[in-house]
């Protein structure tokens, strides 16, 4: 009998507590970041770039497929980063043409004193032979 009364008392207290909880007593939900979906997309693109590089090194991709897919992912990443900047600052970033960006990247690269290898596309100098240019990303013949 006392067990039944204890169960009824617990159920009554639970029911009363549930029915009379005021809305102001419930904590507010955590605010959602306006760039959360962009940050998730950026992380996915970085993961795809890592996977792409791994598959290329293993030999699953040809040079042309690797370069084409990498460029597409990098361009998509640029769009996501620009959109993130637009959302955060409230104004659109100044677009930079790809050739101009590659040239400025090549100009900002430190040049070795005895650089012997030149990129045929952007003119960047490198101390050792490389398969792809470190400044513009194009294949060095």
Residue pairs with C-beta under 8 A, 6 or more apart in sequence:
33 39
34 87
35 84
35 87
35 88
38 80
38 83
38 84
38 87
39 84
41 80
42 77
42 80
42 81
42 84
45 73
45 76
45 77
45 80
46 77
48 73
49 70
49 73
49 74
49 77
52 61
52 66
52 69
52 70
52 73
53 70
55 61
56 66
61 69
63 131
63 139
67 132
67 137
67 138
67 139
70 137
71 137
74 137
82 92
82 93
82 95
85 93
86 92
86 93
96 104
102 121
102 122
102 135
102 136
102 137
103 122
105 135
105 136
106 119
106 122
106 123
106 124
106 133
106 135
106 136
109 124
109 134
109 135
111 125
112 125
112 126
112 127
114 127
115 125
115 126
115 127
116 125
116 126
116 127
117 125
117 126
117 127
117 128
117 129
117 130
117 140
118 124
118 125
118 126
119 125
119 126
119 133
119 135
119 136
119 138
119 140
120 140
120 141
121 133
121 136
121 138
122 133
122 135
122 136
122 138
124 133
124 134
124 135
124 136
126 133
126 134
129 140
130 140
131 139
131 140
132 138
132 139
132 140
133 139
133 140
